[in-house]
Amino acid sequence: MTLTDFDPKRCADFNPNYDFNTCMYYDPDDDEKVCGYCKNRARYRCLALPSYPIPLSTSSVSDFLTCHYLYFLKAMRGVIVRDHQKSDALKMGVLWDNALQYYLGDNTIDLDSIINKYQIREREVAKVRGVYQAYKKLDIQIDPGFTLQHKFNINYTPFAKWSEWYPGNIYVTGVYDRKYLDSFAENKFTGRPDNYLDPFFIQSQISTYFLADPSLSFCTMEIIRTPDLKSTKSFKDESPEALCERIYQDAISRPSHYFLGYDRKTHRYGKRYYRSEFNLDEVKARFTHIFREIHEAKALDGWYKNDRVCNNVLPGFSCDMLPLCRTGHFNDEVFEIRQRKTNTETKEGV
């Protein structure tokens, strides 16, 4: 497969149905007002219906702001990196998220299956396990009355109609890590904790989550620092089990280093942000403009590449799609096409 297969103007399987409005391969979304999917597993969203909107999310907005072609590949063509090819940092984040959900009551999670699916190396598993054991030993307190992985859908009319082919309402989807009646909590397992300590740099995600529910008054960012203990000198031959134990001992001896904001008296950690700290109107207006720009890009084939960010899509990180853009070759060992999510699965990241 090559990049010529990703030409948005062509669809080899386009086969209009009896009313010539959709295709025989068209698979409608649960909400028929948004763009549906293609039944051909080599594709994702339908490319033949440019007037139908695609729901936004904080991650897809970030992709579009970074590079229009990145958005096209991920949101429309459904190109994703295979789980086992993802970075170690991302794999540890996934493992931690699932371990915490399991600890908080989701007994449907099979951590061994996740480790096998992502092919997480033993040393990365040991790092997460060491922090997890410290989390339990420190008896970290979590307020009761929450819902895990609570999905939301924002649907609103933009403040202006910009053309006669205006596509309708704006749809924004997302998932709270942990939602309460008056607040929500987001958990981050990261080697760059400072990225989550400034409201300016988290405003896109947090403002969106506040917009989804007017009753939410604050957010707690529960930030965990990825262990950075080195296996050098006397530790160069240590086993994963020994590394896990060393991280565990280090975490319980200085918990605030790992669990940012940890209070020894309350056994809680995290940083609280209030609704009033964010300019929600500005973020909502930005959704309107980005929604318009995406719609125009669909109509005008405006999926141009931003090569200024290929090697720095995030500080110090290259874009996952760089090999695809550089060589024009779709490597089946590295990439795959996302399959349609059902209404029982999250739409975050679409």
C-alpha positions in Angstrom: 0.0 0.0 0.0 1.3 3.5 -0.8 0.2 7.0 -0.1 -1.7 7.1 -3.5 -4.2 4.9 -1.7 -4.9 7.9 0.6 -6.1 10.3 -2.1 -9.3 11.8 -0.7 -10.6 12.5 -4.2 -10.7 8.9 -5.2 -12.5 5.9 -3.7 -12.1 2.7 -5.7 -15.1 1.1 -3.9 -17.5 4.0 -4.3 -20.7 2.5 -5.5 -23.8 4.7 -5.1 -27.0 3.2 -3.9 -30.4 3.6 -5.5 -30.8 7.2 -4.4 -27.2 8.2 -5.4 -26.8 9.9 -2.0 -24.7 7.3 -0.3 -22.7 4.3 -1.2 -23.5 0.6 -0.9 -20.4 0.4 1.4 -21.7 3.2 3.6 -22.1 2.3 7.3 -24.0 5.1 9.1 -22.9 6.5 12.4 -25.2 5.9 15.4 -26.0 9.6 15.0 -27.1 9.8 11.4 -26.3 13.5 11.3 -22.5 12.9 11.3 -20.3 11.3 8.8 -20.5 7.5 8.8 -18.0 4.8 8.0 -16.8 2.6 5.2 -17.5 -1.2 5.4 -14.3 -1.8 3.5 -11.8 -2.6 6.3 -9.0 -0.8 4.4 -10.8 2.4 5.0 -12.4 4.2 8.0 -14.6 7.2 7.5 -16.6 7.7 4.3 -14.7 10.0 1.9 -17.6 10.5 -0.5 -19.8 12.6 1.8 -17.8 15.8 2.5 -20.9 17.7 3.8 -21.3 15.4 6.7 -19.5 16.6 9.9 -17.0 14.4 11.8 -17.2 14.7 15.6 -14.3 16.6 17.2 -12.3 15.6 20.3 -9.4 17.3 22.1 -6.9 14.9 20.4 -8.3 15.3 16.9 -8.3 19.1 17.3 -4.7 18.8 18.4 -3.9 16.8 15.3 -5.5 19.3 13.0 -3.7 22.2 14.6 -0.4 20.4 14.3 -0.8 19.2 10.7 -3.8 19.0 8.4 -2.5 15.8 6.8 -2.0 14.2 10.2 -5.6 14.8 11.0 -6.7 13.4 7.6 -4.7 10.2 8.1 -5.9 9.6 11.6 -9.5 10.9 11.7 -10.6 10.2 8.1 -8.5 7.3 6.9 -8.2 5.8 10.4 -4.4 5.2 10.2 -3.0 4.3 13.6 0.2 2.8 14.9 -0.2 -0.8 15.9 -0.3 -1.3 19.7 3.0 -3.2 20.0 4.7 -0.5 17.9 3.8 2.4 20.2 6.4 4.1 22.4 7.4 2.7 25.8 6.0 5.9 27.4 2.6 5.5 25.9 2.5 1.7 26.7 3.3 2.5 30.4 0.5 5.1 30.4 -2.0 2.6 29.0 -0.9 0.0 31.5 -1.2 2.5 34.4 -4.6 3.7 33.3 -5.9 0.1 33.2 -4.2 -0.9 36.5 -5.8 2.1 38.3 -9.2 1.3 36.8 -8.9 -2.3 38.0 -7.9 -1.1 41.5 -10.9 1.2 41.6 -13.4 -1.5 40.8 -13.4 -2.4 37.1 -12.9 -6.2 37.4 -13.4 -6.7 33.6 -9.8 -5.5 33.0 -7.2 -8.2 32.3 -3.8 -6.6 32.9 -1.9 -9.6 31.5 -3.8 -9.4 28.3 -2.9 -5.7 28.0 0.7 -6.5 28.6 0.7 -9.1 25.9 -1.4 -7.0 23.4 1.0 -4.1 23.6 4.1 -6.3 24.0 5.2 -4.2 27.0 8.8 -5.0 28.0 9.5 -6.5 31.4 11.4 -3.4 32.6 8.5 -1.1 31.7 6.0 -3.4 33.4 8.3 -3.4 36.5 8.2 0.4 36.6 4.4 0.5 36.5 4.2 -2.3 39.0 6.5 -0.6 41.4 4.4 2.6 41.4 1.2 0.6 41.6 2.5 -1.2 44.7 3.5 2.1 46.3 0.1 3.6 45.4 -1.6 0.8 47.4 0.9 0.9 50.3 0.5 4.6 50.7 -3.3 4.0 51.0 -4.0 6.9 48.6 -7.6 8.1 49.1 -10.1 8.5 46.4 -13.5 10.2 47.0 -16.3 7.7 46.4 -19.3 8.3 44.2 -17.5 8.4 40.8 -18.1 6.9 37.4 -15.1 5.4 35.6 -14.5 6.3 31.9 -17.6 8.4 31.6 -18.3 9.3 28.0 -19.7 12.7 27.0 -21.0 14.3 23.8 -21.3 18.0 23.2 -23.7 19.1 20.5 -24.2 22.9 20.0 -25.0 25.3 17.2 -22.0 27.6 16.2 -22.3 31.3 16.6 -22.2 32.0 12.8 -23.1 30.2 9.6 -20.3 30.9 7.2 -21.7 29.6 3.8 -24.6 28.0 2.1 -23.0 24.6 2.6 -22.8 25.0 6.4 -22.9 21.5 7.8 -25.0 21.9 10.9 -24.2 21.5 14.6 -20.8 20.9 16.1 -20.2 17.6 17.8 -17.4 17.1 20.4 -16.8 13.8 22.1 -14.6 12.8 25.0 -14.2 10.6 28.1 -13.6 11.6 31.8 -11.2 9.4 33.6 -13.3 9.7 36.7 -16.5 11.8 36.9 -18.4 13.0 40.0 -21.5 15.1 40.2 -19.6 18.4 40.7 -16.1 17.6 39.5 -13.9 15.2 37.6 -10.4 13.8 37.9 -7.8 13.1 35.2 -4.9 10.8 35.8 -1.5 11.3 34.0 1.4 8.9 34.1 4.2 11.0 32.5 7.8 11.7 32.3 7.0 15.4 31.8 4.8 16.3 34.8 5.4 20.0 34.4 3.2 19.9 31.3 0.2 19.5 33.5 1.0 22.1 36.1 0.1 25.2 34.1 -3.6 25.8 33.2 -2.5 27.5 30.0 -1.1 24.2 28.5 -4.0 22.0 29.6 -6.8 24.4 28.7 -7.9 22.7 25.5 -8.7 19.4 27.3 -9.9 20.6 30.6 -12.0 23.4 29.2 -13.7 20.9 26.9 -14.6 18.7 29.8 -16.0 21.7 31.7 -18.1 22.7 28.7 -19.6 19.2 28.6 -21.2 19.6 32.0 -22.1 23.0 33.5 -22.4 21.5 37.0 -18.7 20.7 37.2 -16.9 23.2 39.4 -13.3 21.9 39.5 -10.9 19.3 38.1 -8.2 17.3 40.0 -5.2 16.5 37.9 -3.6 13.4 39.5 -0.1 13.5 38.0 2.3 10.6 38.5 5.9 10.9 37.5 7.3 8.0 35.5 10.1 6.3 37.4 13.5 7.5 36.1 15.9 5.3 38.2 18.8 4.2 36.1 20.0 0.6 35.9 23.7 1.5 35.9 26.8 0.7 37.9 25.8 -1.7 40.7 22.3 -2.0 39.2 23.3 -2.7 35.6 22.4 -6.4 35.9 19.4 -6.1 38.1 16.3 -8.1 37.2 12.9 -6.6 36.5 11.8 -7.8 39.9 14.6 -6.0 41.6 13.9 -2.9 39.6 10.3 -3.1 40.7 11.3 -3.4 44.3 13.7 -0.5 44.1 11.1 1.8 42.5 8.6 0.8 45.2 11.0 1.6 48.0 11.9 4.9 46.4 8.2 5.8 45.9 7.2 5.2 49.5 10.2 7.0 50.8 9.6 10.2 48.8 5.9 9.9 47.6 5.6 13.6 46.6 8.3 13.0 43.9 6.1 10.4 42.2 2.6 11.5 43.3 2.7 15.2 42.7 1.0 17.2 45.5 1.0 14.2 47.8 -0.2 15.1 51.4 1.0 12.6 54.1 -1.8 13.6 56.4 -4.7 13.1 54.0 -3.0 10.5 51.7 -4.2 12.4 48.7 -2.3 13.8 45.7 -2.9 16.0 42.7 -3.5 19.6 41.8 -7.0 21.2 41.7 -8.1 23.5 38.9 -11.3 25.5 39.1 -13.7 26.2 36.3 -13.1 30.0 36.7 -9.4 29.5 35.7 -10.3 28.7 32.1 -11.7 30.8 29.3 -14.5 28.5 28.2 -16.0 30.9 25.7 -12.6 31.1 23.9 -12.3 27.4 23.6 -15.8 27.0 22.5 -15.3 29.6 19.8 -12.1 27.8 18.7 -14.1 24.6 18.2 -16.4 26.6 15.8 -13.5 27.9 13.7 -11.7 24.5 13.6 -15.0 22.8 12.7 -15.3 25.2 9.8 -11.7 24.8 8.7 -12.0 21.0 8.7 -15.2 21.2 6.7 -13.5 23.5 4.2 -10.5 21.2 4.0 -12.9 18.3 3.2 -14.5 20.3 0.4 -11.3 21.7 -1.1 -8.9 18.9 -0.4 -6.9 21.1 2.0 -5.0 18.3 3.6 -1.6 19.9 3.3 1.4 18.7 5.3 3.1 20.9 7.9 6.7 19.6 7.7 7.9 22.1 10.3 6.6 19.9 13.1 7.5 16.4 11.8 10.5 16.1 14.1 8.9 18.0 17.0 5.1 17.2 17.0 5.5 17.3 20.8 8.6 18.8 22.5 11.3 16.2 21.8 9.1 13.8 19.9 8.8 13.0 16.2 5.4 12.4 14.6 4.2 8.8 14.6 3.2 9.2 10.9 6.6 10.4 9.8 7.7 7.1 8.3 4.5 7.0 6.3 4.9 10.5 5.0 8.6 10.2 4.3 8.6 7.0 2.3 5.1 6.9 0.9 4.8 3.3 2.0 2.2 1.9 4.3 4.1 -0.6 6.4 1.5 -3.2 7.7 3.9 -4.2 10.5 3.8 -0.7 11.9 0.4 0.7 10.9 -3.1 -0.5 10.7 -6.5 0.9 9.8 -8.7 1.7 12.8 -12.0 -0.2 12.7 -15.3 1.4 13.5 -16.1 1.8 17.2 -19.4 0.6 18.4 -21.7 2.7 20.6 -20.4 0.8 23.6 -16.9 2.0 23.0 -15.3 5.4 23.6 -15.1 7.8 20.7 -12.2 9.8 22.2 -9.4 10.2 19.7 -11.7 10.0 16.7 
